[in-house]
Amino acid sequence: MHLEAPDLHQERLRRVVSLIKASGAQRVLDLGCGSGGLLQYLLRDTQFTRVVGLELSGELLAQAKLRLQDLPAAREGRLDLVCGSYAESHPDLLGFEAAAMVETIEHVPPESLSRVERAIFAGLRPAMLVMTTPNHEYNPLYDMAPGEFRDPDHKFEWDRARFRDWAAGVARRNGYRVRFSGVGEMHDYLGQPTQVATFSLRDAASPA
């Protein structure tokens, strides 16, 4: 298994924060927040007045709480941590201006993708959502064997065409626009190591 360089992960988090910040959003959901890496960046920016991390793993959520509890923003009550699955309904998390899914969709069993789509894009309906996922085409540059994934818990890793096809379908079915970009060093033929899809609601008041 190849472990990505830590600087790529930090670049990915900074890109996601930058995209969300540019939208003007103040209330942000981190869906599959893990141990709180993105939350830490969000809480350091005073633009974000309410930040919620949703995570199924109680162990990771406990790590996030420990990591973030001493930040002034957390002590001011701007942070909520919720133990739960983003494949389930969460009526109390409706109406957020932005959401993020950072390196998490590839952990979803393929047969559950439609359930996740319904819960997030038809259910929560954030005004924008930034999603990142590995670009499988890039893996040979990490000296990985054909078919090898970057993490043993990944259920799949999409090439660029497959990700664009899936994301475009999600956008079309749920009234969103989607734009694609990437993070990391560009290769002429293989693209960048991280794929990014930025979804925005077509009927949202904020700019796409």
Number of C-alpha atoms within 10 A of each C-alpha: 12 13 8 12 8 9 10 15 17 14 13 22 21 16 17 25 18 12 16 24 17 9 16 14 20 18 19 27 25 24 25 25 26 24 22 24 16 21 24 18 14 27 20 13 13 11 13 19 17 20 24 20 26 21 24 17 16 14 13 17 23 16 14 21 18 12 15 19 12 10 13 12 21 18 11 9 11 16 22 13 19 14 16 18 16 21 19 14 16 14 9 7 15 14 14 20 22 25 27 25 21 24 20 17 21 19 16 15 11 12 8 10 15 11 14 19 19 19 18 21 21 15 19 22 23 24 24 29 28 23 21 25 23 28 23 23 17 20 20 13 10 13 11 14 10 10 11 17 18 18 15 11 10 17 13 20 22 16 17 21 10 12 19 18 10 12 22 18 13 20 19 11 13 17 17 24 19 23 15 17 12 19 22 15 11 13 11 7 8 16 20 21 22 22 24 27 21 21 26 25 22 17 12 14 8 14 13 17
